[in-house]
Amino acid sequence: MDPPLRSVTHSPISVDETLVSINDMVRIAKEGIAEVANIKINRVGGLTKARRIRDVALAHGIQVYVMATGGSAMADAEAAALAQSTPEEFRLGCWACQDMLAVDIAPGQGPAQRKWQSLCSGPARPGLRAG
């Protein structure tokens, strides 16, 4: 059996595709598996579950990267909101993919301040601003 990855590297480890539930995040935190958690809102079951996963990560000093994979104004808006509500020292970034759609069915909606390379920022005032 191979040794755990953590024992053979000093580089930071980020979990991504294997993070699908709160139980996964608890295990990651408890076993010291990673320093970064990539939270894909749709993959983990929505915004509420993503927030809970984020909160477990924060409680254990694990940084987060929030990702929207739905490709819509609403998906991008909720990713921006979750990222913006994360303390800056734990927030590595927010990725949105609405601008990768062939046809944007809600142009100018959601985090319209999308940045270079599909990065996004949330609105300065409360609400998702997606509709």
ChimeraX attribute file (.defattr): number of C-alpha atoms within 10 A of each C-alpha:
attribute: neighborCount
match mode: 1-to-1
recipient: residues
	/A:1	3
	/A:2	5
	/A:3	7
	/A:4	9
	/A:5	11
	/A:6	14
	/A:7	8
	/A:8	9
	/A:9	9
	/A:10	8
	/A:11	9
	/A:12	10
	/A:13	15
	/A:14	16
	/A:15	17
	/A:16	13
	/A:17	12
	/A:18	12
	/A:19	19
	/A:20	19
	/A:21	16
	/A:22	19
	/A:23	12
	/A:24	14
	/A:25	25
	/A:26	15
	/A:27	12
	/A:28	22
	/A:29	20
	/A:30	10
	/A:31	10
	/A:32	13
	/A:33	18
	/A:34	19
	/A:35	18
	/A:36	21
	/A:37	26
	/A:38	20
	/A:39	28
	/A:40	24
	/A:41	25
	/A:42	17
	/A:43	18
	/A:44	18
	/A:45	12
	/A:46	13
	/A:47	17
	/A:48	12
	/A:49	18
	/A:50	23
	/A:51	20
	/A:52	14
	/A:53	24
	/A:54	26
	/A:55	17
	/A:56	18
	/A:57	23
	/A:58	19
	/A:59	9
	/A:60	14
	/A:61	14
	/A:62	21
	/A:63	22
	/A:64	27
	/A:65	22
	/A:66	27
	/A:67	25
	/A:68	24
	/A:69	17
	/A:70	16
	/A:71	15
	/A:72	22
	/A:73	27
	/A:74	20
	/A:75	25
	/A:76	33
	/A:77	26
	/A:78	25
	/A:79	32
	/A:80	28
	/A:81	23
	/A:82	21
	/A:83	27
	/A:84	18
	/A:85	12
	/A:86	21
	/A:87	12
	/A:88	11
	/A:89	10
	/A:90	17
	/A:91	20
	/A:92	16
	/A:93	20
	/A:94	25
	/A:95	22
	/A:96	28
	/A:97	20
	/A:98	27
	/A:99	18
	/A:100	11
	/A:101	10
	/A:102	7
	/A:103	9
	/A:104	14
	/A:105	11
	/A:106	13
	/A:107	12
	/A:108	13
	/A:109	18
	/A:110	25
	/A:111	26
	/A:112	19
	/A:113	13
	/A:114	20
	/A:115	12
	/A:116	7
	/A:117	10
	/A:118	14
	/A:119	18
	/A:120	24
	/A:121	22
	/A:122	25
	/A:123	17
	/A:124	7
	/A:125	7
	/A:126	8
	/A:127	11
	/A:128	20
	/A:129	17
	/A:130	17
	/A:131	9
